[in-house]
């Protein structure tokens, strides 16, 4: 089970990077996913704490799984927001 804190080595060797996704592309995917969660949470009228928790779960999920295996919007983003709510 991963800890809550990641060192620089762990941040650079994510499962997505290991499967060939470049670091800049992964940063964009993470940013886009977080924006999706923020927009969806705002449209649903959720509290800021729930939205922020959803974004946190999103980032932590992709520290253990690859963007190639799990779609970042409809499946993962919504599931993270659901768990946060």
HTML snippet that shows the backbone in 3Dmol.js (N, CA, C, O; Angstrom):
<script src="https://3Dmol.org/build/3Dmol-min.js"></script>
<div id="view" style="width:600px;height:400px;position:relative"></div>
<script>
const pdb = `
ATOM      1  N   UNK A   1       0.844  -1.180   0.000  1.00  0.00           N
ATOM      2  CA  UNK A   1       0.000   0.000   0.000  1.00  0.00           C
ATOM      3  C   UNK A   1       0.888   1.242   0.000  1.00  0.00           C
ATOM      4  O   UNK A   1       1.740   1.383   0.877  1.00  0.00           O
ATOM      5  N   UNK A   2       0.709   2.135  -0.954  1.00  0.00           N
ATOM      6  CA  UNK A   2       1.532   3.340  -1.008  1.00  0.00           C
ATOM      7  C   UNK A   2       1.256   4.264   0.184  1.00  0.00           C
ATOM      8  O   UNK A   2       0.180   4.229   0.780  1.00  0.00           O
ATOM      9  N   UNK A   3       2.245   5.083   0.511  1.00  0.00           N
ATOM     10  CA  UNK A   3       2.076   6.058   1.571  1.00  0.00           C
ATOM     11  C   UNK A   3       1.403   7.305   0.999  1.00  0.00           C
ATOM     12  O   UNK A   3       1.166   7.389  -0.206  1.00  0.00           O
ATOM     13  N   UNK A   4       1.099   8.263   1.856  1.00  0.00           N
ATOM     14  CA  UNK A   4       0.462   9.502   1.401  1.00  0.00           C
ATOM     15  C   UNK A   4       1.448  10.426   0.721  1.00  0.00           C
ATOM     16  O   UNK A   4       1.048  11.316  -0.030  1.00  0.00           O
ATOM     17  N   UNK A   5       2.735  10.226   0.974  1.00  0.00           N
ATOM     18  CA  UNK A   5       3.753  11.086   0.390  1.00  0.00           C
ATOM     19  C   UNK A   5       4.578  10.296  -0.618  1.00  0.00           C
ATOM     20  O   UNK A   5       4.894   9.125  -0.411  1.00  0.00           O
ATOM     21  N   UNK A   6       4.915  10.963  -1.707  1.00  0.00           N
ATOM     22  CA  UNK A   6       5.723  10.342  -2.745  1.00  0.00           C
ATOM     23  C   UNK A   6       6.992  11.157  -2.920  1.00  0.00           C
ATOM     24  O   UNK A   6       6.952  12.387  -2.913  1.00  0.00           O
ATOM     25  N   UNK A   7       8.116  10.474  -3.078  1.00  0.00           N
ATOM     26  CA  UNK A   7       9.355  11.197  -3.328  1.00  0.00           C
ATOM     27  C   UNK A   7       9.492  11.452  -4.832  1.00  0.00           C
ATOM     28  O   UNK A   7       8.682  10.979  -5.629  1.00  0.00           O
ATOM     29  N   UNK A   8      10.523  12.200  -5.202  1.00  0.00           N
ATOM     30  CA  UNK A   8      10.700  12.581  -6.606  1.00  0.00           C
ATOM     31  C   UNK A   8      10.872  11.368  -7.515  1.00  0.00           C
ATOM     32  O   UNK A   8      10.395  11.365  -8.650  1.00  0.00           O
ATOM     33  N   UNK A   9      11.545  10.354  -7.023  1.00  0.00           N
ATOM     34  CA  UNK A   9      11.758   9.150  -7.825  1.00  0.00           C
ATOM     35  C   UNK A   9      10.420   8.479  -8.151  1.00  0.00           C
ATOM     36  O   UNK A   9      10.197   8.050  -9.283  1.00  0.00           O
ATOM     37  N   UNK A  10       9.533   8.390  -7.157  1.00  0.00           N
ATOM     38  CA  UNK A  10       8.226   7.778  -7.384  1.00  0.00           C
ATOM     39  C   UNK A  10       7.383   8.625  -8.337  1.00  0.00           C
ATOM     40  O   UNK A  10       6.649   8.084  -9.164  1.00  0.00           O
ATOM     41  N   UNK A  11       7.483   9.943  -8.223  1.00  0.00           N
ATOM     42  CA  UNK A  11       6.707  10.822  -9.097  1.00  0.00           C
ATOM     43  C   UNK A  11       7.152  10.731 -10.555  1.00  0.00           C
ATOM     44  O   UNK A  11       6.365  10.983 -11.468  1.00  0.00           O
ATOM     45  N   UNK A  12       8.410  10.372 -10.766  1.00  0.00           N
ATOM     46  CA  UNK A  12       8.928  10.259 -12.126  1.00  0.00           C
ATOM     47  C   UNK A  12       8.762   8.866 -12.718  1.00  0.00           C
ATOM     48  O   UNK A  12       8.905   8.693 -13.928  1.00  0.00           O
ATOM     49  N   UNK A  13       8.467   7.880 -11.896  1.00  0.00           N
ATOM     50  CA  UNK A  13       8.344   6.509 -12.407  1.00  0.00           C
ATOM     51  C   UNK A  13       6.944   5.958 -12.151  1.00  0.00           C
ATOM     52  O   UNK A  13       6.777   4.932 -11.492  1.00  0.00           O
ATOM     53  N   UNK A  14       5.954   6.647 -12.677  1.00  0.00           N
ATOM     54  CA  UNK A  14       4.568   6.218 -12.517  1.00  0.00           C
ATOM     55  C   UNK A  14       4.257   5.072 -13.478  1.00  0.00           C
ATOM     56  O   UNK A  14       5.007   4.855 -14.430  1.00  0.00           O
ATOM     57  N   UNK A  15       3.183   4.342 -13.255  1.00  0.00           N
ATOM     58  CA  UNK A  15       2.808   3.270 -14.182  1.00  0.00           C
ATOM     59  C   UNK A  15       2.562   3.775 -15.613  1.00  0.00           C
ATOM     60  O   UNK A  15       2.858   3.071 -16.579  1.00  0.00           O
ATOM     61  N   UNK A  16       2.025   4.982 -15.743  1.00  0.00           N
ATOM     62  CA  UNK A  16       1.805   5.544 -17.082  1.00  0.00           C
ATOM     63  C   UNK A  16       3.129   5.765 -17.795  1.00  0.00           C
ATOM     64  O   UNK A  16       3.257   5.461 -18.981  1.00  0.00           O
ATOM     65  N   UNK A  17       4.109   6.290 -17.079  1.00  0.00           N
ATOM     66  CA  UNK A  17       5.432   6.513 -17.657  1.00  0.00           C
ATOM     67  C   UNK A  17       6.072   5.190 -18.059  1.00  0.00           C
ATOM     68  O   UNK A  17       6.731   5.096 -19.094  1.00  0.00           O
ATOM     69  N   UNK A  18       5.874   4.184 -17.239  1.00  0.00           N
ATOM     70  CA  UNK A  18       6.426   2.858 -17.526  1.00  0.00           C
ATOM     71  C   UNK A  18       5.814   2.243 -18.778  1.00  0.00           C
ATOM     72  O   UNK A  18       6.436   1.404 -19.429  1.00  0.00           O
ATOM     73  N   UNK A  19       4.592   2.662 -19.116  1.00  0.00           N
ATOM     74  CA  UNK A  19       3.925   2.137 -20.309  1.00  0.00           C
ATOM     75  C   UNK A  19       4.076   3.045 -21.520  1.00  0.00           C
ATOM     76  O   UNK A  19       3.383   2.858 -22.520  1.00  0.00           O
ATOM     77  N   UNK A  20       4.972   4.025 -21.446  1.00  0.00           N
ATOM     78  CA  UNK A  20       5.297   4.813 -22.623  1.00  0.00           C
ATOM     79  C   UNK A  20       4.647   6.179 -22.720  1.00  0.00           C
ATOM     80  O   UNK A  20       4.835   6.857 -23.730  1.00  0.00           O
ATOM     81  N   UNK A  21       3.904   6.613 -21.741  1.00  0.00           N
ATOM     82  CA  UNK A  21       3.318   7.948 -21.769  1.00  0.00           C
ATOM     83  C   UNK A  21       4.364   8.928 -21.247  1.00  0.00           C
ATOM     84  O   UNK A  21       4.913   8.743 -20.162  1.00  0.00           O
ATOM     85  N   UNK A  22       4.630   9.962 -22.022  1.00  0.00           N
ATOM     86  CA  UNK A  22       5.652  10.936 -21.631  1.00  0.00           C
ATOM     87  C   UNK A  22       5.179  11.761 -20.440  1.00  0.00           C
ATOM     88  O   UNK A  22       3.982  11.895 -20.189  1.00  0.00           O
ATOM     89  N   UNK A  23       6.140  12.305 -19.719  1.00  0.00           N
ATOM     90  CA  UNK A  23       5.856  13.053 -18.499  1.00  0.00           C
ATOM     91  C   UNK A  23       4.941  14.245 -18.764  1.00  0.00           C
ATOM     92  O   UNK A  23       4.014  14.493 -17.993  1.00  0.00           O
ATOM     93  N   UNK A  24       5.186  14.978 -19.833  1.00  0.00           N
ATOM     94  CA  UNK A  24       4.358  16.148 -20.151  1.00  0.00           C
ATOM     95  C   UNK A  24       2.919  15.736 -20.481  1.00  0.00           C
ATOM     96  O   UNK A  24       1.969  16.413 -20.089  1.00  0.00           O
ATOM     97  N   UNK A  25       2.770  14.636 -21.195  1.00  0.00           N
ATOM     98  CA  UNK A  25       1.430  14.145 -21.514  1.00  0.00           C
ATOM     99  C   UNK A  25       0.706  13.711 -20.243  1.00  0.00           C
ATOM    100  O   UNK A  25      -0.487  13.972 -20.089  1.00  0.00           O
ATOM    101  N   UNK A  26       1.415  13.057 -19.340  1.00  0.00           N
ATOM    102  CA  UNK A  26       0.795  12.636 -18.090  1.00  0.00           C
ATOM    103  C   UNK A  26       0.360  13.840 -17.257  1.00  0.00           C
ATOM    104  O   UNK A  26      -0.713  13.819 -16.653  1.00  0.00           O
ATOM    105  N   UNK A  27       1.177  14.881 -17.219  1.00  0.00           N
ATOM    106  CA  UNK A  27       0.802  16.102 -16.502  1.00  0.00           C
ATOM    107  C   UNK A  27      -0.473  16.699 -17.085  1.00  0.00           C
ATOM    108  O   UNK A  27      -1.346  17.158 -16.348  1.00  0.00           O
ATOM    109  N   UNK A  28      -0.574  16.689 -18.416  1.00  0.00           N
ATOM    110  CA  UNK A  28      -1.777  17.220 -19.069  1.00  0.00           C
ATOM    111  C   UNK A  28      -2.989  16.357 -18.736  1.00  0.00           C
ATOM    112  O   UNK A  28      -4.063  16.889 -18.457  1.00  0.00           O
ATOM    113  N   UNK A  29      -2.837  15.041 -18.761  1.00  0.00           N
ATOM    114  CA  UNK A  29      -3.946  14.142 -18.420  1.00  0.00           C
ATOM    115  C   UNK A  29      -4.413  14.377 -16.986  1.00  0.00           C
ATOM    116  O   UNK A  29      -5.613  14.390 -16.712  1.00  0.00           O
ATOM    117  N   UNK A  30      -3.468  14.560 -16.080  1.00  0.00           N
ATOM    118  CA  UNK A  30      -3.818  14.796 -14.680  1.00  0.00           C
ATOM    119  C   UNK A  30      -4.551  16.130 -14.529  1.00  0.00           C
ATOM    120  O   UNK A  30      -5.546  16.225 -13.811  1.00  0.00           O
ATOM    121  N   UNK A  31      -4.051  17.149 -15.209  1.00  0.00           N
ATOM    122  CA  UNK A  31      -4.685  18.463 -15.158  1.00  0.00           C
ATOM    123  C   UNK A  31      -6.094  18.420 -15.747  1.00  0.00           C
ATOM    124  O   UNK A  31      -7.033  18.968 -15.169  1.00  0.00           O
ATOM    125  N   UNK A  32      -6.233  17.772 -16.890  1.00  0.00           N
ATOM    126  CA  UNK A  32      -7.542  17.656 -17.525  1.00  0.00           C
ATOM    127  C   UNK A  32      -8.532  16.881 -16.649  1.00  0.00           C
ATOM    128  O   UNK A  32      -9.704  17.245 -16.555  1.00  0.00           O
ATOM    129  N   UNK A  33      -8.054  15.820 -16.016  1.00  0.00           N
ATOM    130  CA  UNK A  33      -8.913  15.034 -15.137  1.00  0.00           C
ATOM    131  C   UNK A  33      -9.371  15.820 -13.926  1.00  0.00           C
ATOM    132  O   UNK A  33     -10.531  15.733 -13.523  1.00  0.00           O
ATOM    133  N   UNK A  34      -8.453  16.594 -13.342  1.00  0.00           N
ATOM    134  CA  UNK A  34      -8.807  17.420 -12.188  1.00  0.00           C
ATOM    135  C   UNK A  34      -9.802  18.508 -12.586  1.00  0.00           C
ATOM    136  O   UNK A  34     -10.731  18.806 -11.835  1.00  0.00           O
ATOM    137  N   UNK A  35      -9.610  19.101 -13.763  1.00  0.00           N
ATOM    138  CA  UNK A  35     -10.561  20.114 -14.248  1.00  0.00           C
ATOM    139  C   UNK A  35     -11.934  19.501 -14.477  1.00  0.00           C
ATOM    140  O   UNK A  35     -12.952  20.118 -14.162  1.00  0.00           O
ATOM    141  N   UNK A  36     -11.966  18.299 -15.019  1.00  0.00           N
ATOM    142  CA  UNK A  36     -13.229  17.596 -15.227  1.00  0.00           C
ATOM    143  C   UNK A  36     -13.955  17.395 -13.893  1.00  0.00           C
ATOM    144  O   UNK A  36     -15.159  17.631 -13.793  1.00  0.00           O
ATOM    145  N   UNK A  37     -13.219  16.962 -12.878  1.00  0.00           N
ATOM    146  CA  UNK A  37     -13.806  16.745 -11.552  1.00  0.00           C
ATOM    147  C   UNK A  37     -14.311  18.060 -10.967  1.00  0.00           C
ATOM    148  O   UNK A  37     -15.390  18.100 -10.377  1.00  0.00           O
ATOM    149  N   UNK A  38     -13.540  19.136 -11.126  1.00  0.00           N
ATOM    150  CA  UNK A  38     -13.962  20.433 -10.602  1.00  0.00           C
ATOM    151  C   UNK A  38     -15.225  20.938 -11.304  1.00  0.00           C
ATOM    152  O   UNK A  38     -16.151  21.421 -10.653  1.00  0.00           O
ATOM    153  N   UNK A  39     -15.255  20.822 -12.625  1.00  0.00           N
ATOM    154  CA  UNK A  39     -16.430  21.287 -13.371  1.00  0.00           C
ATOM    155  C   UNK A  39     -17.664  20.458 -13.042  1.00  0.00           C
ATOM    156  O   UNK A  39     -18.745  21.008 -12.827  1.00  0.00           O
ATOM    157  N   UNK A  40     -17.511  19.161 -13.002  1.00  0.00           N
ATOM    158  CA  UNK A  40     -18.636  18.284 -12.705  1.00  0.00           C
ATOM    159  C   UNK A  40     -19.140  18.521 -11.281  1.00  0.00           C
ATOM    160  O   UNK A  40     -20.347  18.605 -11.055  1.00  0.00           O
ATOM    161  N   UNK A  41     -18.224  18.629 -10.330  1.00  0.00           N
ATOM    162  CA  UNK A  41     -18.611  18.883  -8.947  1.00  0.00           C
ATOM    163  C   UNK A  41     -19.335  20.205  -8.787  1.00  0.00           C
ATOM    164  O   UNK A  41     -20.300  20.297  -8.028  1.00  0.00           O
ATOM    165  N   UNK A  42     -18.876  21.238  -9.498  1.00  0.00           N
ATOM    166  CA  UNK A  42     -19.530  22.546  -9.431  1.00  0.00           C
ATOM    167  C   UNK A  42     -20.937  22.487 -10.028  1.00  0.00           C
ATOM    168  O   UNK A  42     -21.872  23.066  -9.473  1.00  0.00           O
ATOM    169  N   UNK A  43     -21.090  21.791 -11.151  1.00  0.00           N
ATOM    170  CA  UNK A  43     -22.415  21.657 -11.771  1.00  0.00           C
ATOM    171  C   UNK A  43     -23.382  20.892 -10.875  1.00  0.00           C
ATOM    172  O   UNK A  43     -24.588  21.138 -10.894  1.00  0.00           O
ATOM    173  N   UNK A  44     -22.837  19.956 -10.085  1.00  0.00           N
ATOM    174  CA  UNK A  44     -23.673  19.173  -9.181  1.00  0.00           C
ATOM    175  C   UNK A  44     -23.941  19.897  -7.861  1.00  0.00           C
ATOM    176  O   UNK A  44     -24.745  19.435  -7.052  1.00  0.00           O
ATOM    177  N   UNK A  45     -23.272  21.021  -7.645  1.00  0.00           N
ATOM    178  CA  UNK A  45     -23.457  21.783  -6.425  1.00  0.00           C
ATOM    179  C   UNK A  45     -22.782  21.176  -5.213  1.00  0.00           C
ATOM    180  O   UNK A  45     -23.228  21.375  -4.084  1.00  0.00           O
ATOM    181  N   UNK A  46     -21.715  20.440  -5.440  1.00  0.00           N
ATOM    182  CA  UNK A  46     -20.990  19.816  -4.330  1.00  0.00           C
ATOM    183  C   UNK A  46     -20.132  20.844  -3.612  1.00  0.00           C
ATOM    184  O   UNK A  46     -19.779  21.881  -4.173  1.00  0.00           O
ATOM    185  N   UNK A  47     -19.802  20.540  -2.366  1.00  0.00           N
ATOM    186  CA  UNK A  47     -18.942  21.417  -1.583  1.00  0.00           C
ATOM    187  C   UNK A  47     -17.505  21.312  -2.084  1.00  0.00           C
ATOM    188  O   UNK A  47     -17.109  20.322  -2.699  1.00  0.00           O
ATOM    189  N   UNK A  48     -16.741  22.359  -1.803  1.00  0.00           N
ATOM    190  CA  UNK A  48     -15.353  22.405  -2.267  1.00  0.00           C
ATOM    191  C   UNK A  48     -14.519  21.269  -1.680  1.00  0.00           C
ATOM    192  O   UNK A  48     -13.623  20.751  -2.345  1.00  0.00           O
ATOM    193  N   UNK A  49     -14.804  20.888  -0.460  1.00  0.00           N
ATOM    194  CA  UNK A  49     -14.051  19.803   0.171  1.00  0.00           C
ATOM    195  C   UNK A  49     -14.253  18.489  -0.579  1.00  0.00           C
ATOM    196  O   UNK A  49     -13.307  17.720  -0.745  1.00  0.00           O
ATOM    197  N   UNK A  50     -15.472  18.227  -1.030  1.00  0.00           N
ATOM    198  CA  UNK A  50     -15.748  17.000  -1.795  1.00  0.00           C
ATOM    199  C   UNK A  50     -15.040  17.026  -3.148  1.00  0.00           C
ATOM    200  O   UNK A  50     -14.503  16.014  -3.600  1.00  0.00           O
ATOM    201  N   UNK A  51     -15.048  18.179  -3.778  1.00  0.00           N
ATOM    202  CA  UNK A  51     -14.386  18.309  -5.084  1.00  0.00           C
ATOM    203  C   UNK A  51     -12.881  18.129  -4.937  1.00  0.00           C
ATOM    204  O   UNK A  51     -12.257  17.430  -5.735  1.00  0.00           O
ATOM    205  N   UNK A  52     -12.298  18.752  -3.922  1.00  0.00           N
ATOM    206  CA  UNK A  52     -10.861  18.624  -3.696  1.00  0.00           C
ATOM    207  C   UNK A  52     -10.487  17.186  -3.337  1.00  0.00           C
ATOM    208  O   UNK A  52      -9.447  16.686  -3.765  1.00  0.00           O
ATOM    209  N   UNK A  53     -11.326  16.533  -2.561  1.00  0.00           N
ATOM    210  CA  UNK A  53     -11.064  15.127  -2.213  1.00  0.00           C
ATOM    211  C   UNK A  53     -11.134  14.243  -3.453  1.00  0.00           C
ATOM    212  O   UNK A  53     -10.338  13.316  -3.602  1.00  0.00           O
ATOM    213  N   UNK A  54     -12.078  14.525  -4.340  1.00  0.00           N
ATOM    214  CA  UNK A  54     -12.180  13.774  -5.596  1.00  0.00           C
ATOM    215  C   UNK A  54     -10.929  13.930  -6.444  1.00  0.00           C
ATOM    216  O   UNK A  54     -10.445  12.959  -7.026  1.00  0.00           O
ATOM    217  N   UNK A  55     -10.403  15.147  -6.516  1.00  0.00           N
ATOM    218  CA  UNK A  55      -9.174  15.386  -7.279  1.00  0.00           C
ATOM    219  C   UNK A  55      -7.990  14.662  -6.635  1.00  0.00           C
ATOM    220  O   UNK A  55      -7.129  14.129  -7.335  1.00  0.00           O
ATOM    221  N   UNK A  56      -7.953  14.644  -5.314  1.00  0.00           N
ATOM    222  CA  UNK A  56      -6.887  13.926  -4.608  1.00  0.00           C
ATOM    223  C   UNK A  56      -6.950  12.435  -4.907  1.00  0.00           C
ATOM    224  O   UNK A  56      -5.928  11.816  -5.206  1.00  0.00           O
ATOM    225  N   UNK A  57      -8.144  11.856  -4.828  1.00  0.00           N
ATOM    226  CA  UNK A  57      -8.302  10.432  -5.139  1.00  0.00           C
ATOM    227  C   UNK A  57      -7.888  10.144  -6.578  1.00  0.00           C
ATOM    228  O   UNK A  57      -7.286   9.107  -6.856  1.00  0.00           O
ATOM    229  N   UNK A  58      -8.207  11.054  -7.489  1.00  0.00           N
ATOM    230  CA  UNK A  58      -7.843  10.906  -8.894  1.00  0.00           C
ATOM    231  C   UNK A  58      -6.321  10.812  -9.047  1.00  0.00           C
ATOM    232  O   UNK A  58      -5.810   9.903  -9.701  1.00  0.00           O
ATOM    233  N   UNK A  59      -5.610  11.758  -8.439  1.00  0.00           N
ATOM    234  CA  UNK A  59      -4.146  11.769  -8.558  1.00  0.00           C
ATOM    235  C   UNK A  59      -3.522  10.535  -7.894  1.00  0.00           C
ATOM    236  O   UNK A  59      -2.576   9.952  -8.425  1.00  0.00           O
ATOM    237  N   UNK A  60      -4.043  10.150  -6.757  1.00  0.00           N
ATOM    238  CA  UNK A  60      -3.499   8.975  -6.064  1.00  0.00           C
ATOM    239  C   UNK A  60      -3.780   7.691  -6.847  1.00  0.00           C
ATOM    240  O   UNK A  60      -2.943   6.789  -6.874  1.00  0.00           O
ATOM    241  N   UNK A  61      -4.938   7.602  -7.476  1.00  0.00           N
ATOM    242  CA  UNK A  61      -5.269   6.424  -8.268  1.00  0.00           C
ATOM    243  C   UNK A  61      -4.249   6.226  -9.391  1.00  0.00           C
ATOM    244  O   UNK A  61      -3.796   5.111  -9.650  1.00  0.00           O
ATOM    245  N   UNK A  62      -3.901   7.329 -10.049  1.00  0.00           N
ATOM    246  CA  UNK A  62      -2.964   7.215 -11.167  1.00  0.00           C
ATOM    247  C   UNK A  62      -1.500   7.123 -10.734  1.00  0.00           C
ATOM    248  O   UNK A  62      -0.609   7.034 -11.579  1.00  0.00           O
ATOM    249  N   UNK A  63      -1.252   7.144  -9.443  1.00  0.00           N
ATOM    250  CA  UNK A  63       0.091   6.796  -8.968  1.00  0.00           C
ATOM    251  C   UNK A  63       0.252   5.278  -8.924  1.00  0.00           C
ATOM    252  O   UNK A  63       1.373   4.775  -8.840  1.00  0.00           O
ATOM    253  N   UNK A  64      -0.854   4.554  -8.981  1.00  0.00           N
ATOM    254  CA  UNK A  64      -0.818   3.085  -8.920  1.00  0.00           C
ATOM    255  C   UNK A  64      -1.294   2.425 -10.217  1.00  0.00           C
ATOM    256  O   UNK A  64      -1.071   1.231 -10.420  1.00  0.00           O
ATOM    257  N   UNK A  65      -1.950   3.196 -11.096  1.00  0.00           N
ATOM    258  CA  UNK A  65      -2.514   2.645 -12.332  1.00  0.00           C
ATOM    259  C   UNK A  65      -2.152   3.542 -13.510  1.00  0.00           C
ATOM    260  O   UNK A  65      -1.812   4.712 -13.334  1.00  0.00           O
ATOM    261  N   UNK A  66      -2.227   2.986 -14.697  1.00  0.00           N
ATOM    262  CA  UNK A  66      -1.831   3.696 -15.904  1.00  0.00           C
ATOM    263  C   UNK A  66      -3.019   4.364 -16.589  1.00  0.00           C
ATOM    264  O   UNK A  66      -4.145   3.870 -16.542  1.00  0.00           O
ATOM    265  N   UNK A  67      -2.739   5.494 -17.223  1.00  0.00           N
ATOM    266  CA  UNK A  67      -3.764   6.167 -18.022  1.00  0.00           C
ATOM    267  C   UNK A  67      -4.153   5.331 -19.238  1.00  0.00           C
ATOM    268  O   UNK A  67      -5.248   5.498 -19.775  1.00  0.00           O
ATOM    269  N   UNK A  68      -3.276   4.438 -19.676  1.00  0.00           N
ATOM    270  CA  UNK A  68      -3.603   3.584 -20.817  1.00  0.00           C
ATOM    271  C   UNK A  68      -4.664   2.548 -20.474  1.00  0.00           C
ATOM    272  O   UNK A  68      -5.414   2.126 -21.354  1.00  0.00           O
ATOM    273  N   UNK A  69      -4.743   2.132 -19.221  1.00  0.00           N
ATOM    274  CA  UNK A  69      -5.667   1.072 -18.834  1.00  0.00           C
ATOM    275  C   UNK A  69      -7.009   1.592 -18.323  1.00  0.00           C
ATOM    276  O   UNK A  69      -8.012   0.883 -18.396  1.00  0.00           O
ATOM    277  N   UNK A  70      -7.037   2.824 -17.806  1.00  0.00           N
ATOM    278  CA  UNK A  70      -8.260   3.369 -17.219  1.00  0.00           C
ATOM    279  C   UNK A  70      -8.548   4.744 -17.824  1.00  0.00           C
ATOM    280  O   UNK A  70      -7.709   5.641 -17.738  1.00  0.00           O
ATOM    281  N   UNK A  71      -9.718   4.918 -18.431  1.00  0.00           N
ATOM    282  CA  UNK A  71     -10.068   6.233 -19.001  1.00  0.00           C
ATOM    283  C   UNK A  71     -10.197   7.286 -17.895  1.00  0.00           C
ATOM    284  O   UNK A  71     -10.756   7.010 -16.834  1.00  0.00           O
ATOM    285  N   UNK A  72      -9.684   8.476 -18.146  1.00  0.00           N
ATOM    286  CA  UNK A  72      -9.595   9.466 -17.072  1.00  0.00           C
ATOM    287  C   UNK A  72     -10.864  10.272 -16.840  1.00  0.00           C
ATOM    288  O   UNK A  72     -11.000  10.879 -15.778  1.00  0.00           O
ATOM    289  N   UNK A  73     -11.776  10.305 -17.759  1.00  0.00           N
ATOM    290  CA  UNK A  73     -12.947  11.161 -17.563  1.00  0.00           C
ATOM    291  C   UNK A  73     -14.124  10.399 -16.980  1.00  0.00           C
ATOM    292  O   UNK A  73     -14.344  10.405 -15.769  1.00  0.00           O
ATOM    293  N   UNK A  74     -14.857   9.765 -17.826  1.00  0.00           N
ATOM    294  CA  UNK A  74     -16.156   9.230 -17.431  1.00  0.00           C
ATOM    295  C   UNK A  74     -16.073   8.151 -16.370  1.00  0.00           C
ATOM    296  O   UNK A  74     -16.912   8.116 -15.469  1.00  0.00           O
ATOM    297  N   UNK A  75     -15.121   7.300 -16.444  1.00  0.00           N
ATOM    298  CA  UNK A  75     -15.045   6.216 -15.470  1.00  0.00           C
ATOM    299  C   UNK A  75     -14.299   6.642 -14.205  1.00  0.00           C
ATOM    300  O   UNK A  75     -14.882   6.667 -13.121  1.00  0.00           O
ATOM    301  N   UNK A  76     -13.050   6.966 -14.335  1.00  0.00           N
ATOM    302  CA  UNK A  76     -12.229   7.247 -13.165  1.00  0.00           C
ATOM    303  C   UNK A  76     -12.594   8.566 -12.499  1.00  0.00           C
ATOM    304  O   UNK A  76     -12.727   8.621 -11.277  1.00  0.00           O
ATOM    305  N   UNK A  77     -12.755   9.619 -13.273  1.00  0.00           N
ATOM    306  CA  UNK A  77     -13.097  10.920 -12.695  1.00  0.00           C
ATOM    307  C   UNK A  77     -14.412  10.887 -11.941  1.00  0.00           C
ATOM    308  O   UNK A  77     -14.508  11.420 -10.836  1.00  0.00           O
ATOM    309  N   UNK A  78     -15.417  10.274 -12.523  1.00  0.00           N
ATOM    310  CA  UNK A  78     -16.723  10.174 -11.858  1.00  0.00           C
ATOM    311  C   UNK A  78     -16.649   9.297 -10.617  1.00  0.00           C
ATOM    312  O   UNK A  78     -17.272   9.611  -9.603  1.00  0.00           O
ATOM    313  N   UNK A  79     -15.903   8.212 -10.680  1.00  0.00           N
ATOM    314  CA  UNK A  79     -15.774   7.328  -9.522  1.00  0.00           C
ATOM    315  C   UNK A  79     -15.071   8.044  -8.364  1.00  0.00           C
ATOM    316  O   UNK A  79     -15.460   7.884  -7.207  1.00  0.00           O
ATOM    317  N   UNK A  80     -14.051   8.821  -8.671  1.00  0.00           N
ATOM    318  CA  UNK A  80     -13.345   9.562  -7.622  1.00  0.00           C
ATOM    319  C   UNK A  80     -14.266  10.590  -6.983  1.00  0.00           C
ATOM    320  O   UNK A  80     -14.247  10.768  -5.765  1.00  0.00           O
ATOM    321  N   UNK A  81     -15.065  11.264  -7.786  1.00  0.00           N
ATOM    322  CA  UNK A  81     -16.006  12.247  -7.238  1.00  0.00           C
ATOM    323  C   UNK A  81     -17.086  11.554  -6.415  1.00  0.00           C
ATOM    324  O   UNK A  81     -17.502  12.071  -5.378  1.00  0.00           O
ATOM    325  N   UNK A  82     -17.532  10.413  -6.860  1.00  0.00           N
ATOM    326  CA  UNK A  82     -18.519   9.643  -6.107  1.00  0.00           C
ATOM    327  C   UNK A  82     -17.967   9.241  -4.747  1.00  0.00           C
ATOM    328  O   UNK A  82     -18.646   9.393  -3.731  1.00  0.00           O
ATOM    329  N   UNK A  83     -16.739   8.730  -4.721  1.00  0.00           N
ATOM    330  CA  UNK A  83     -16.130   8.322  -3.457  1.00  0.00           C
ATOM    331  C   UNK A  83     -15.941   9.516  -2.514  1.00  0.00           C
ATOM    332  O   UNK A  83     -16.117   9.401  -1.301  1.00  0.00           O
ATOM    333  N   UNK A  84     -15.588  10.636  -3.087  1.00  0.00           N
ATOM    334  CA  UNK A  84     -15.377  11.828  -2.261  1.00  0.00           C
ATOM    335  C   UNK A  84     -16.679  12.345  -1.663  1.00  0.00           C
ATOM    336  O   UNK A  84     -16.691  12.917  -0.572  1.00  0.00           O
ATOM    337  N   UNK A  85     -17.774  12.138  -2.390  1.00  0.00           N
ATOM    338  CA  UNK A  85     -19.075  12.629  -1.908  1.00  0.00           C
ATOM    339  C   UNK A  85     -19.581  11.814  -0.782  1.00  0.00           C
ATOM    340  O   UNK A  85     -20.660  12.088  -0.258  1.00  0.00           O
TER     341      UNK A  85
END
`;
const viewer = $3Dmol.createViewer("view");
viewer.addModel(pdb, "pdb");
viewer.setStyle({}, {cartoon: {color: "spectrum"}});
viewer.zoomTo();
viewer.render();
</script>
